[in-house]
Amino acid sequence: MCSHYLDCAAVACALLMLAACEREKRDFNPPPAGASVGASADVAKMLDHYERNASALAAGKRLWTWYNCNGCHANGGGGSGPPLMDDVWIYGGDAMTIYRTISEGRPNGMPAFRGRVPEDQLWQLTAYVRSLSGLAPMDAVTNRDDAFLTRPPEAMLDQPDPERARPSAGSGQR
């Protein structure tokens, strides 16, 4: 008799738990970023903030390596991914298209970074990608990598020792 009550209680608990379950609600087709009225002005203002800011471009350059963008696109010249230093863009080279490509991904290899990368970093990457093909203002573009220099940077050269450069006291000078 006691086991009959336990069985009934277990069935009642299972029914209560089943009734409390709810189907997950997902938005499979979210509206594209910037689809609201006045969004083009907001995008222009946002892009201007990042493209005209050398530190934001430098941060985008650093993020390029951190998020392994150079793994597919090399250092802008293209590897297994399309090159970004030319003027031929598969989906378009405007800022909003590049932002969407980075955040939503593209078929055949480009992963989506929305939700994994903060929005300000997405804009920094967008500005840096545009700077690779010369679309950023020249007064804000970051320095080229040291690998592109024709001679090694001064900090990498051996510095002469000033003590050795002085003549010794017994060298016959008067």
N, CA and C of each residue as an Amber inpcrd file, in Angstrom:
protein
   522
   0.8220000  -1.1870000   0.0000000   0.0000000   0.0000000   0.0000000
   0.8670000   1.2510000   0.0000000   1.9630000   1.1970000   0.7630000
   2.8650000   2.3460000   0.8150000   3.5220000   2.5660000  -0.5360000
   3.8490000   1.4710000  -1.2240000   4.4910000   1.6230000  -2.5310000
   3.5050000   2.1960000  -3.5450000   2.2020000   1.9260000  -3.3730000
   1.1940000   2.4830000  -4.2660000   1.1590000   4.0060000  -4.1350000
   1.2700000   4.5270000  -2.9130000   1.2960000   5.9780000  -2.7010000
   2.5660000   6.5950000  -3.2880000   3.6910000   5.8980000  -3.1370000
   4.9460000   6.4010000  -3.7020000   4.8820000   6.4400000  -5.2260000
   4.2760000   5.4080000  -5.8140000   4.1350000   5.3970000  -7.2720000
   3.2480000   6.5480000  -7.7370000   2.1520000   6.7820000  -7.0440000
   1.2440000   7.8800000  -7.4020000   1.9330000   9.2290000  -7.2270000
   2.7100000   9.3710000  -6.1710000   3.4260000  10.6270000  -5.9330000
   4.4810000  10.8550000  -7.0100000   5.1680000   9.8030000  -7.4280000
   6.1840000   9.9290000  -8.4780000   5.5430000  10.3210000  -9.8020000
   4.4030000   9.7260000 -10.1240000   3.6940000  10.0680000 -11.3610000
   3.2090000  11.5080000 -11.2920000   2.6880000  11.9320000 -10.1500000
   2.2050000  13.3070000  -9.9960000   3.3540000  14.3010000 -10.1470000
   4.5060000  14.0000000  -9.5620000   5.6820000  14.8850000  -9.7010000
   6.1380000  14.9540000 -11.1570000   6.1400000  13.8140000 -11.8220000
   6.5570000  13.7910000 -13.2270000   5.6050000  14.6130000 -14.0840000
   4.2970000  14.5140000 -13.8290000   3.3220000  15.3010000 -14.5800000
   3.4740000  16.7930000 -14.2990000   3.7380000  17.1530000 -13.0530000
   3.9470000  18.5640000 -12.7200000   5.1990000  19.1130000 -13.4050000
   6.2610000  18.3190000 -13.4150000   7.4910000  18.7680000 -14.0720000
   7.2800000  18.8880000 -15.5770000   6.5420000  17.9620000 -16.1550000
   6.2750000  18.0080000 -17.5840000   5.4130000  19.2220000 -17.9290000
   4.4620000  19.5510000 -17.0780000   3.6030000  20.7120000 -17.3220000
   4.3870000  22.0150000 -17.1920000   5.4340000  22.0190000 -16.3940000
   6.2280000  23.2330000 -16.2010000   7.2040000  23.4740000 -17.3500000
   7.4460000  22.4650000 -18.1690000   8.3810000  22.6270000 -19.2920000
   7.7760000  23.5410000 -20.3410000   8.6360000  24.3140000 -20.9410000
   8.2050000  25.2550000 -21.9610000   9.1630000  25.1610000 -23.1370000
   8.6510000  25.3090000 -24.3180000   9.4980000  25.2480000 -25.5050000
  10.3630000  26.5020000 -25.5730000  11.6370000  26.2910000 -25.9470000
  12.5670000  27.4090000 -26.0810000  12.1350000  28.2880000 -27.2500000
  12.1750000  29.5910000 -27.0260000  11.8060000  30.5320000 -28.0790000
  13.0800000  31.1450000 -28.6370000  13.2610000  30.9870000 -29.9360000
  14.4370000  31.5390000 -30.6010000  13.9980000  32.4210000 -31.7520000
  14.8160000  33.4160000 -32.0150000  14.5960000  34.2650000 -33.1700000
  15.5890000  33.8190000 -34.2330000  15.1170000  32.9870000 -35.1750000
  16.0220000  32.4160000 -36.1630000  16.4380000  33.4150000 -37.2320000
  15.6550000  34.4060000 -37.4750000  15.9840000  35.4240000 -38.4710000
  15.9220000  36.8020000 -37.8250000  16.9310000  37.1500000 -37.0220000
  16.8920000  38.4630000 -36.3820000  17.0170000  39.5580000 -37.4330000
  16.4160000  40.7080000 -37.1850000  16.5530000  41.8000000 -38.1520000
  18.0130000  42.2130000 -38.2490000  18.4620000  42.5660000 -39.4440000
  19.8670000  42.9420000 -39.5900000  20.2010000  44.1610000 -38.7480000
  21.4400000  44.2040000 -38.2990000  21.8770000  45.3400000 -37.4940000
  21.7580000  46.6080000 -38.3150000  21.2350000  47.6370000 -37.6970000
  21.1190000  48.9140000 -38.3850000  19.9250000  48.9860000 -39.3080000
  18.9000000  48.1540000 -39.1290000  17.7560000  48.1610000 -40.0240000
  16.7010000  49.1730000 -39.6110000  16.9520000  49.9540000 -38.5870000
  15.9650000  50.9140000 -38.1260000  16.0890000  52.2270000 -38.8870000
  15.0950000  53.0860000 -38.7200000  15.0980000  54.3930000 -39.3740000
  16.2290000  55.2340000 -38.8010000  16.9650000  55.9010000 -39.6520000
  18.0830000  56.7310000 -39.2080000  19.3350000  55.9420000 -38.9260000
  19.3410000  54.6820000 -39.2950000  20.4990000  53.8430000 -38.9910000
  21.7160000  54.2430000 -39.8060000  21.5180000  54.7310000 -41.0270000
  22.6750000  55.0830000 -41.8540000  23.4550000  56.2300000 -41.2340000
  22.7660000  57.1780000 -40.5990000  23.4650000  58.2700000 -39.9180000
  24.2260000  57.7410000 -38.7100000  23.6240000  56.7990000 -37.9880000
  24.3020000  56.2010000 -36.8350000  25.5310000  55.4150000 -37.2710000
  25.4100000  54.6860000 -38.3730000  26.5420000  53.9070000 -38.8810000
  27.6600000  54.8400000 -39.3070000  27.3140000  55.9170000 -39.9950000
  28.3390000  56.8670000 -40.4380000  29.0550000  57.4870000 -39.2460000
  28.3020000  57.8320000 -38.2130000  28.9060000  58.4160000 -37.0150000
  29.7890000  57.3970000 -36.3030000  29.3050000  56.1650000 -36.2060000
  30.0630000  55.1040000 -35.5500000  31.3520000  54.8260000 -36.3200000
  31.2420000  54.6970000 -37.6320000  32.4110000  54.4000000 -38.4510000
  33.4100000  55.5440000 -38.4000000  32.9160000  56.7740000 -38.4450000
  33.8100000  57.9290000 -38.3910000  34.6060000  57.9230000 -37.0910000
  33.9550000  57.5370000 -36.0030000  34.6460000  57.4790000 -34.7060000
  35.7980000  56.4740000 -34.7470000  35.6060000  55.3460000 -35.3900000
  36.6320000  54.3030000 -35.4080000  37.6430000  54.4880000 -36.5380000
  37.2020000  54.9380000 -37.7130000  38.1230000  55.0600000 -38.8450000
  39.0690000  56.2390000 -38.7120000  38.6670000  57.2750000 -38.0380000
  39.5150000  58.4610000 -37.9030000  40.3360000  58.4370000 -36.6190000
  40.3140000  57.3370000 -35.9290000  40.9970000  57.2050000 -34.6520000
  42.1220000  56.1790000 -34.8080000  43.3610000  56.6630000 -34.7890000
  44.5060000  55.7670000 -35.0030000  44.5840000  54.6820000 -33.9360000
  44.2040000  55.0030000 -32.7040000  44.2770000  53.9730000 -31.6640000
  43.2210000  52.8930000 -31.8890000  42.0560000  53.2680000 -32.4250000
  41.0350000  52.2590000 -32.7400000  41.4990000  51.3720000 -33.8880000
  42.1730000  51.9750000 -34.8750000  42.7160000  51.1720000 -35.9790000
  43.8160000  50.2410000 -35.4790000  44.6480000  50.7390000 -34.5640000
  45.7050000  49.8920000 -33.9930000  45.0910000  48.7520000 -33.1820000
  44.0010000  49.0460000 -32.4630000  43.3130000  47.9860000 -31.7120000
  42.7210000  46.9580000 -32.6750000  42.1610000  47.4270000 -33.7970000
  41.6350000  46.5110000 -34.8040000  42.7240000  45.6310000 -35.3890000
  43.8970000  46.2190000 -35.5800000  45.0390000  45.4580000 -36.0950000
  45.4540000  44.3750000 -35.0980000  45.4490000  44.7190000 -33.8090000
  45.7960000  43.7540000 -32.7660000  44.7350000  42.6530000 -32.6860000
  43.4530000  43.0420000 -32.7730000  42.3630000  42.0610000 -32.7270000
  42.4060000  41.1320000 -33.9360000  42.8600000  41.6530000 -35.0540000
  43.0130000  40.8600000 -36.2810000  43.8490000  39.6130000 -36.0020000
  44.9160000  39.7970000 -35.2280000  45.7790000  38.6700000 -34.8740000
  45.1540000  37.8390000 -33.7560000  44.5920000  38.5070000 -32.7570000
  44.0270000  37.7910000 -31.6060000  42.9080000  36.8380000 -32.0150000
  42.0410000  37.2870000 -32.9280000  40.9160000  36.4540000 -33.3510000
  41.2750000  35.5830000 -34.5550000  42.5580000  35.5340000 -34.8930000
  43.0930000  34.6700000 -35.9450000  42.4990000  34.9630000 -37.3170000
  42.2030000  36.2190000 -37.5940000  41.7480000  36.5940000 -38.9380000
  42.8630000  36.3520000 -39.9460000  44.1050000  36.5480000 -39.4830000
  45.2410000  36.3450000 -40.3860000  45.4440000  34.8670000 -40.7120000
  44.7700000  33.9790000 -39.9980000  44.8590000  32.5630000 -40.3150000
  44.2740000  32.2500000 -41.6830000  43.2210000  32.9670000 -42.0780000
  42.6050000  32.7520000 -43.3950000  42.9680000  33.8480000 -44.3910000
  43.0160000  35.0840000 -43.9160000  43.2380000  36.2140000 -44.8240000
  44.6980000  36.6330000 -44.8750000  45.5790000  35.9000000 -44.2230000
  46.9960000  36.2630000 -44.0860000  47.0540000  37.6690000 -43.4960000
  48.0150000  38.4480000 -43.8500000  48.0590000  39.8220000 -43.3390000
  47.4390000  40.7580000 -44.3630000  46.2290000  40.4180000 -44.7830000
  45.4930000  41.2440000 -45.7170000  45.6020000  40.7730000 -47.1470000
  46.6060000  39.9870000 -47.4610000  46.8230000  39.5920000 -48.8350000
  46.0010000  38.4000000 -49.2720000  45.3970000  37.7290000 -48.3480000
  44.5780000  36.5740000 -48.6910000  45.3590000  35.2880000 -48.5510000
  44.7740000  34.3620000 -47.8870000  45.3370000  33.0270000 -47.7680000
  44.2810000  32.1010000 -48.3290000  43.6440000  31.3290000 -47.4510000
  42.5160000  30.5190000 -47.9000000  41.2590000  31.3780000 -48.0000000
  41.2520000  32.5310000 -47.3060000  40.1530000  33.4820000 -47.4090000
  40.4590000  34.5080000 -48.4830000  39.4590000  35.3050000 -48.8730000
  39.6970000  36.2800000 -49.9410000  40.6510000  37.3900000 -49.4960000
  41.4130000  37.9420000 -50.4440000  42.3120000  39.0460000 -50.1050000
  41.5110000  40.2990000 -49.7790000  42.0380000  41.1010000 -48.8780000
  41.3360000  42.3090000 -48.4440000  42.0940000  43.5810000 -48.7970000
  43.2120000  43.4480000 -49.4950000  44.0090000  44.6240000 -49.8310000
  43.6860000  45.1690000 -51.2190000  42.8080000  44.5070000 -51.9570000
  42.4830000  45.0000000 -53.2850000  41.1190000  45.6770000 -53.2710000
  40.6320000  46.0620000 -54.4450000  39.3320000  46.7270000 -54.5080000
  38.2260000  45.7890000 -54.9940000  38.4980000  44.4900000 -55.0310000
  37.4940000  43.5080000 -55.4340000  36.9430000  42.8610000 -54.1640000
  35.6930000  43.1760000 -53.8390000  35.0600000  42.6620000 -52.6320000
  33.8650000  41.8120000 -53.0470000  33.7720000  40.6160000 -52.5190000
  32.7070000  39.6940000 -52.9030000  31.3410000  40.2420000 -52.5010000
  31.2230000  40.7330000 -51.2810000  29.9330000  41.1980000 -50.7750000
  29.8390000  42.7180000 -50.7090000  30.8960000  43.4240000 -51.0220000
  30.9000000  44.8830000 -50.9700000  31.8460000  45.3730000 -49.8960000
  32.4090000  46.5500000 -50.1120000  33.4090000  47.0860000 -49.1970000
  32.9230000  48.2080000 -48.3130000  31.6060000  48.4810000 -48.3150000
  31.1300000  49.5380000 -47.4140000  31.1580000  49.0320000 -45.9780000
  31.1820000  49.9660000 -45.0560000  31.3890000  49.6300000 -43.6420000
  30.3170000  48.6920000 -43.0940000  29.0640000  48.9460000 -43.4220000
  27.9940000  48.1260000 -42.8600000  28.0770000  46.6910000 -43.3760000
  28.4450000  46.5220000 -44.6400000  28.5770000  45.1720000 -45.1990000
  29.7220000  44.4250000 -44.5330000  30.8370000  45.1030000 -44.3170000
  31.9770000  44.4610000 -43.6500000  31.6060000  44.1050000 -42.2130000
  30.9260000  45.0300000 -41.5290000  30.4840000  44.7690000 -40.1550000
  29.5800000  43.5330000 -40.1130000  28.6290000  43.4570000 -41.0420000
  27.7190000  42.2990000 -41.0770000  28.4710000  41.0150000 -41.4070000
  29.4450000  41.1130000 -42.2920000  30.2270000  39.9270000 -42.6390000
  30.9570000  39.3930000 -41.4190000  31.5440000  40.3000000 -40.6410000
  32.2700000  39.8710000 -39.4440000  31.3050000  39.3510000 -38.3850000
  30.1970000  40.0540000 -38.1830000  29.2990000  39.6630000 -37.0940000
  28.4180000  38.4670000 -37.4480000  27.9410000  38.3760000 -38.6910000
  27.0150000  37.3100000 -39.0610000  27.6760000  36.1710000 -39.8260000
  28.8910000  36.3940000 -40.3260000  29.5840000  35.3630000 -41.0830000
  29.0890000  35.2850000 -42.5150000  29.7350000  34.4500000 -43.2950000
  29.3620000  34.2260000 -44.6970000  29.4850000  32.7370000 -44.9870000
  28.7660000  32.2570000 -46.0120000  28.8660000  30.8330000 -46.3450000
  30.2790000  30.4530000 -46.7780000  30.5880000  29.2200000 -46.6440000
  31.8560000  28.6380000 -47.1060000  33.0690000  29.1430000 -46.3480000
  32.9560000  29.3020000 -45.0320000  34.1700000  29.5070000 -44.2650000
  34.2350000  30.6680000 -43.3170000  33.5300000  31.7590000 -43.5560000
  33.6400000  32.9160000 -42.6640000  32.7350000  32.7050000 -41.4550000
  33.3230000  32.5330000 -40.2520000  32.4950000  32.3010000 -39.0610000
  31.8210000  33.5820000 -38.5930000  30.7490000  33.4330000 -37.8590000
  30.0380000  34.5680000 -37.2750000  30.6340000  34.8730000 -35.9090000
  30.8540000  36.1550000 -35.6350000  31.4410000  36.5590000 -34.3620000
  30.4510000  37.2980000 -33.4640000  29.2010000  37.4560000 -33.9010000
  28.2100000  38.1350000 -33.0630000  28.0030000  37.3280000 -31.7920000
  28.0130000  38.0120000 -30.6630000  27.8530000  37.3520000 -29.3780000
  29.1560000  36.8230000 -28.8070000  30.1850000  36.7310000 -29.6180000
  31.4930000  36.2670000 -29.1500000  32.4740000  37.4160000 -29.0150000
  32.2500000  38.4660000 -29.7780000  33.1340000  39.6250000 -29.7930000
  32.2890000  40.8470000 -29.4430000  32.7430000  41.6940000 -28.5150000
  31.9810000  42.9020000 -28.1840000  31.8130000  43.8080000 -29.4090000
  30.7350000  44.5880000 -29.4050000  30.4100000  45.4100000 -30.5710000
  31.4980000  46.4250000 -30.8980000  32.1010000  47.0330000 -29.8840000
  33.1490000  48.0120000 -30.1860000  34.3420000  47.3450000 -30.8650000
  34.6410000  46.1000000 -30.5010000  35.7260000  45.3890000 -31.1710000
  35.3390000  45.0070000 -32.5980000  34.0560000  44.7310000 -32.8390000
  33.6070000  44.4780000 -34.2100000  33.8230000  45.7140000 -35.0750000
  33.5370000  46.9020000 -34.5220000  33.7490000  48.1390000 -35.2800000
  35.2380000  48.4160000 -35.4720000  36.0620000  48.0870000 -34.4840000
  37.5060000  48.2650000 -34.6510000  38.0290000  47.3510000 -35.7560000
  37.5660000  46.1230000 -35.7860000  37.9540000  45.2040000 -36.8590000
  37.4580000  45.7020000 -38.2150000  36.2320000  46.2230000 -38.2530000
  35.6850000  46.7600000 -39.5030000  36.5440000  47.8970000 -40.0200000
  36.9030000  48.8140000 -39.1370000  37.7350000  49.9500000 -39.5490000
  39.1010000  49.4700000 -40.0260000  39.6740000  48.4950000 -39.3420000
  40.9840000  47.9880000 -39.7540000  40.9040000  47.2890000 -41.1110000
  39.8640000  46.4930000 -41.3360000  39.7090000  45.8110000 -42.6250000
  39.5890000  46.8390000 -43.7450000  38.8390000  47.9160000 -43.5030000
  38.7280000  48.9620000 -44.5300000  40.0650000  49.6560000 -44.7500000
  40.8780000  49.7730000 -43.7060000  42.1800000  50.4310000 -43.8680000
  43.1430000  49.5790000 -44.6880000  42.9440000  48.2600000 -44.7050000
  43.8270000  47.3850000 -45.4730000  43.7860000  47.7040000 -46.9640000
  42.6200000  48.1020000 -47.4510000  42.5000000  48.4010000 -48.8770000
  42.5670000  49.8960000 -49.1490000  42.9850000  50.6750000 -48.1610000
  43.1540000  52.1100000 -48.3630000  41.8830000  52.9150000 -48.2350000
  40.8550000  52.3880000 -47.6030000  39.5950000  53.1090000 -47.4640000
  39.5440000  53.9790000 -46.2130000  40.5330000  53.8870000 -45.3480000
  40.5670000  54.7180000 -44.1350000  41.3330000  56.0010000 -44.4400000
  41.0390000  57.0850000 -43.7230000  41.7870000  58.3300000 -43.9220000
  43.2700000  58.1290000 -43.6290000  44.1210000  58.7100000 -44.4480000
  45.5640000  58.4920000 -44.3150000  46.1330000  59.0850000 -43.0280000
  45.5000000  60.1130000 -42.4670000  46.0360000  60.7000000 -41.2400000
  45.7550000  59.8510000 -40.0110000  44.9570000  58.8070000 -40.1520000
  44.6470000  57.9510000 -39.0060000  45.1900000  56.5380000 -39.1590000
  45.7680000  56.2170000 -40.2980000  46.2240000  54.8470000 -40.5490000
  47.4070000  54.5260000 -39.6570000  47.4160000  53.3130000 -39.1360000
  48.4950000  52.8820000 -38.2530000  49.7770000  52.6720000 -39.0430000
  50.8820000  52.5910000 -38.3300000  52.1650000  52.3310000 -38.9800000
  52.1760000  50.9370000 -39.5790000  53.0040000  50.7680000 -40.5840000
  53.1590000  49.4450000 -41.1760000  53.9630000  48.5710000 -40.2300000
  53.8220000  47.2950000 -40.3950000  54.6030000  46.3590000 -39.5930000
  56.0830000  46.5290000 -39.8920000  56.9120000  46.2050000 -38.9300000
  58.3520000  46.3030000 -39.1210000  58.8400000  45.4000000 -40.2470000
  58.1140000  44.3520000 -40.5580000  58.5330000  43.4450000 -41.6310000
  58.5120000  44.1350000 -42.9910000  57.7240000  45.2130000 -43.1190000
  57.6390000  45.9200000 -44.3860000  58.7320000  46.9700000 -44.5490000
  59.4800000  47.2590000 -43.5090000  60.5250000  48.2720000 -43.5910000
  61.6950000  47.7500000 -44.4210000  62.4170000  48.6860000 -45.0700000
  63.5370000  48.2720000 -45.9120000  64.7790000  47.9830000 -45.0920000
  64.8860000  48.5490000 -43.9280000  66.0220000  48.2620000 -43.0580000
  65.4870000  47.9940000 -41.6570000  66.2630000  47.3400000 -40.8230000
  65.7570000  47.0230000 -39.4820000  65.5390000  48.2940000 -38.6640000
  64.5930000  48.2820000 -37.7460000  64.3690000  49.4390000 -36.8960000
  65.5920000  49.7180000 -36.0220000  65.7590000  50.9740000 -35.6370000
  66.9150000  51.3900000 -34.8410000  67.0190000  50.5980000 -33.5350000
  65.8980000  50.2830000 -32.9420000  65.9160000  49.5570000 -31.6690000
  66.4750000  48.1440000 -31.8340000  66.4360000  47.6130000 -33.0490000
  66.9210000  46.2590000 -33.2890000  68.4140000  46.2240000 -33.6290000
  69.0120000  47.3800000 -33.9200000  70.4290000  47.4280000 -34.2910000
  71.3040000  47.3480000 -33.0520000  72.5010000  46.8210000 -33.2130000
  73.4620000  46.7840000 -32.1110000  73.9710000  48.1970000 -31.8550000
  73.9240000  48.5920000 -30.6150000  74.4020000  49.9250000 -30.2470000
  75.8810000  49.8370000 -29.8770000  76.7090000  50.7740000 -30.3690000
  78.1290000  50.7350000 -30.0060000  78.3070000  51.0590000 -28.5240000
  79.2960000  50.4290000 -27.9260000  79.6100000  50.6670000 -26.5220000
  80.4730000  51.9220000 -26.4410000  80.0360000  52.9890000 -25.7500000
  80.8130000  54.2280000 -25.7090000  82.1760000  54.0580000 -25.0280000
  82.3110000  53.1280000 -24.1020000  83.5920000  52.9120000 -23.4220000
  84.6350000  52.3520000 -24.3870000  84.2340000  51.5180000 -25.2810000
  85.1730000  50.9250000 -26.2380000  85.5350000  51.9070000 -27.3440000
  84.6980000  52.8690000 -27.5890000  84.9600000  53.8300000 -28.6610000
  86.0190000  54.8530000 -28.2590000  86.2170000  55.0950000 -26.9580000
  87.2390000  56.0540000 -26.5000000  88.6230000  55.4470000 -26.6270000
  89.6070000  56.2390000 -27.0350000  90.9760000  55.7120000 -27.0900000
  91.5040000  55.4810000 -25.6810000  92.3690000  54.4880000 -25.5470000
  92.9370000  54.1830000 -24.2300000  94.0050000  55.2160000 -23.8790000
  94.3360000  55.3440000 -22.5860000  95.2790000  56.3670000 -22.1080000
  96.7010000  56.0990000 -22.5930000  97.0770000  54.8750000 -22.8060000
  98.4520000  54.5620000 -23.2010000  98.5960000  54.3500000 -24.6950000
  97.7690000  54.9610000 -25.5200000  97.8370000  54.6980000 -26.9540000
  98.7550000  55.6670000 -27.6870000  99.4880000  56.5240000 -26.9710000
 100.4580000  57.3910000 -27.6140000  99.9030000  58.7310000 -28.0410000
  98.7480000  59.0910000 -27.6230000  98.2150000  60.4040000 -27.9860000
  98.6960000  61.4490000 -27.0000000  98.9800000  62.6450000 -27.4840000
  99.4410000  63.7290000 -26.6170000  98.4630000  64.8240000 -26.5400000
